Amino acid sequence: MAINKKIFFKIHSWIGIKLSILFFIVCFSGTLATLSHEMDWLFIKEIRATPQDTLASRNLILTNLKQEFPEGKLTYWLRTDEPYLCDILYVERPKLGRTYVFANPYTGKIQGHANLTIQRFFRDLHYFLFIPFQIGHFTVLIFGFLLLISLVTALVFYKKWWKKLFKLQTGKGSLVFFRSLHRLVGLWSIPFTILFSITGLWYFAERINLAGLGDTVNPKSPKTENVADHEAENFSHTIDYDKAIAIAKQQIPNMEVGGISPSKTSNQAIYLRGKSDVPLVRQRANRVYINPNNYEVIKVQKAEDISALMWVNDIADPLHFGYFGGLLTKIIWFVAGLGISSLVLSGIWITIKRKKIKQKNKDTKVMGVWRYVNWGFYLVMLAFMYSIIVSRYNASTKVVFIISLGWLVFMAIGYYIFVYRLNKSVNKSRK
């Protein structure tokens, strides 16, 4: 039975053109998220740290935190994998919401704080497009399916693609060149397209709790037993973090504690996670739960002992964002993400130009009604984004202005490429 390659081409084009704006935002936000910690280092001077041989006591950092934010409740303590970054302490402040406090892990000094970091912004944008009610999450996850379909359909209709890994046509006009470049970048992006698609499908299965997957790979934190549940004035400030970390290291040899979720009350365990000798897995593959009242260990999870399902779940993030090998792999993943993002843009450009030349009509409609679907969804996303960064993150006027400027630049570049330059190129080719 012969395969009708035209159908596969139409499917490929439909995904890339009809959903182009959303597709690009999802791909490009994930690309920027891979180096978002580094962007924080570049633009937020208070988050920078100079690596030293010894680390400061966690209790010293806590003491300094209490002096700077006596009314704040510590809800999470993140020590990043990057040695050039400060610890990031999530502090809830009365009437002010969450503040990200930057503590130097080598000196213990509180160097500054921010209500919103670049890393948090791009992670939220890529994670759920700032759209609540699970709509944003599933919108992003559906593109995991669409990315895989785009790859499969392209490989079907592109004849003998494996022989064209080094083929780039030049000297035959811009349309031929960009069509050839589109195919070439697409071929070299195949491994990463498969990787991003598969991890995206895994996230989808986890979120819908397919066959109980979500419950299996995300065990609930245990509670302490036989202890009256009472809340101190600020329980997170009463914990001996140095002692808790020492106990965790006894349970899991060579463990580097990276994340701490403090107890909010005496009836909640201290939850510590971090890296061990097991490669590739994320920090929470290693978990230690400690009773905050007597510092007895309640539960231990070692990465070397987890089930196959939990192992797959704990390598998904490192593989999806490429941070398992430090800055080098993050740069590689960033370049790969740029390549995939460029496929969306070049695909739109090729389609529009080809139809404009063929129909000799400047007002050629390629997206049709989907133009309004894309832009409508985009405007809804922006509305929720501003609502969240103002209400949840209490972003300053300066931050709101910078974010707004970024979106304006995004739209201006889009207009310049797909309207101004494209029309100019088409008019030139007709002469």
C-alpha positions, -999 to +999 in steps of 0.1 A: +000+000+000+015+033-011+019+061+014+003+094+004+031+117+013+010+148+005-012+140+035+018+139+058+031+172+044-003+188+050-003+176+086+032+188+092+024+222+077-009+225+096+008+220+129+036+244+121+014+272+106-019+270+123-004+268+158+027+288+150+026+315+176+018+292+205+043+266+192+071+291+191+063+305+226+064+270+241+096+261+223+114+293+229+104+297+265+118+262+272+150+272+254+155+303+275+146+283+307+177+261+301+200+291+308+177+311+331+199+307+361+228+321+341+206+350+330+199+356+367+236+357+373+241+381+344+213+406+353+210+403+391+243+411+408+230+402+443+227+366+433+263+361+423+287+342+445+324+336+442+332+298+448+353+291+478+367+259+494+344+259+524+307+265+529+291+286+556+270+271+583+234+269+573+225+280+608+246+311+603+226+319+571+194+314+591+206+338+618+213+364+591+180+357+575+161+363+608+179+396+612+170+408+577+135+393+576+123+387+612+087+385+601+093+362+572+086+324+571+111+302+553+092+278+531+119+264+509+157+266+508+174+260+475+211+254+470+215+254+432+239+231+413+257+262+400+286+271+424+286+307+412+250+313+425+238+322+459+214+300+479+178+310+471+155+311+502+118+313+496+104+336+523+067+344+528+062+379+542+029+392+557+009+410+531+039+410+507+038+374+496+068+354+485+103+370+484+134+352+469+163+360+493+199+355+481+223+341+507+260+336+499+267+299+506+303+306+513+301+336+536+265+333+549+258+369+540+223+379+528+232+398+496+198+409+484+163+398+474+138+399+446+101+392+442+106+376+408+137+360+392+143+354+355+145+317+362+111+317+379+095+338+351+107+315+322+100+283+342+064+294+348+060+306+312+072+272+298+055+252+325+019+266+322+020+298+302+008+316+333-027+303+325-044+287+355-070+259+360-047+233+344-055+248+310-020+262+306-003+230+317-022+208+292-017+234+264+021+231+269+020+193+272-001+188+241+027+203+221+048+173+232+025+152+210+025+178+182+063+180+182+065+143+178+039+142+150+057+170+132+089+150+133+073+117+121+054+134+092+085+153+081+106+121+079+078+104+059+075+130+031+111+141+030+127+115+006+159+098+017+165+124+045+194+104+059+215+112+028+210+150+032+226+157+066+251+179+049+231+193+020+224+230+019+213+246-013+226+281-020+226+305-050+190+297-060+172+325-042+161+330-006+131+307-008+152+277-019+179+286+006+156+289+037+136+257+026+169+238+025+181+253+058+148+244+074+153+208+064+189+207+074+183+222+109+153+198+113+175+168+105+202+177+130+175+184+156+160+149+154+177+136+186+166+165+207+131+166+191+126+129+201+140+137+236+118+167+242+087+149+228+092+118+249+098+137+281+068+159+273+046+127+269+059+115+302+049+148+319+015+144+303+010+109+317+022+120+351-002+150+352-033+130+343-021+103+367-023+076+340-026+042+356-017+058+389+016+070+376+015+104+393+008+089+427+035+063+423+063+086+413+053+114+437+050+099+472+035+121+499+056+135+527+051+116+559+040+133+591+054+129+626+036+106+650+023+110+685+031+147+686+005+174+693+002+197+663+010+232+674+025+260+654+053+281+669+054+318+661+077+309+632+085+272+633+109+273+603+132+296+623+135+271+651+150+242+631+187+233+635+195+230+598+231+220+603+220+190+624+194+180+599+218+180+571+244+160+590+218+134+597+208+133+561+244+127+550+246+098+575+216+082+558+229+087+522+267+087+518+282+116+498+248+133+497+249+170+488+218+186+502+204+209+476+168+215+487+152+218+521+115+221+528+113+232+565+085+221+588+057+246+592+045+229+624+057+203+648+035+177+631+054+181+597+087+165+588+117+183+576+122+172+540+157+172+525+167+163+490+200+163+471+226+147+448+245+115+456+268+092+437+240+082+414+243+101+381+218+119+360+188+119+385+175+151+399+178+161+435+146+147+448+156+111+438+173+112+472+150+121+501+153+122+538+124+130+562+133+141+597+112+147+628+118+183+638+110+176+674+137+150+682+156+148+648+148+111+643+147+099+608+112+091+596+118+079+560+147+076+536+147+073+498+179+065+481+183+071+443+201+037+440+170+019+455+141+036+436+119+017+412+123+019+374+093+042+371+106+066+397+141+065+381+126+075+347+106+102+364+137+116+381+158+117+349+130+135+329+138+170+341+176+168+338+172+154+302+145+178+292+164+209+304+199+196+300+213+206+334+227+172+343+262+180+329+265+216+342+270+246+320+283+227+290+252+205+285+229+235+292+246+254+264+242+224+241+205+221+250+201+259+245+215+257+210+193+227+202+163+246+215+171+276+193+173+252+163+138+238+170+124+272+177+139+285+144+121+256+126+087+272+135+098+306+123+114+294+090+084+271+083+060+301+086+083+323+064+086+296+037+049+289+035+039+326+034+064+336+008+057+306-014+019+314-014+025+351-019+047+345-049+023+319-063-009+340-059+007+374-064-013+387-035+002+407-006-028+399+015-025+361+012-041+345+042-022+315+054-035+310+089-071+320+083-093+318+114-063+302+133-047+336+132-074+348+157-071+316+178-033+321+181-035+358+189-066+353+211-047+327+232-017+350+233-037+379+246-053+357+273-019+344+283-006+380+286-036+390+307-031+361+332+007+367+331+003+403+343-022+393+369+001+366+383+033+386+383+015+415+400-007+397+425+014+366+433+049+379+428+043+416+436+065+426+407+078+461+407+069+487+381+104+483+367+101+445+363+066+449+347+081+475+323+110+452+313+087+422+307+064+444+286+093+457+266+104+421+259+070+412+245+069+444+224+103+435+210+090+400+203+060+414+183+081+440+166+106+414+153+077+392+142+062+421+122+095+431+107+103+395+095+069+383+084+053+414+071+079+441+062+109+420+051+087+393+035+067+417+014+099+435+004+114+402-006+084+391-026+081+424-044+118+422-054+114+386-067+085+397-090+106+424-107 
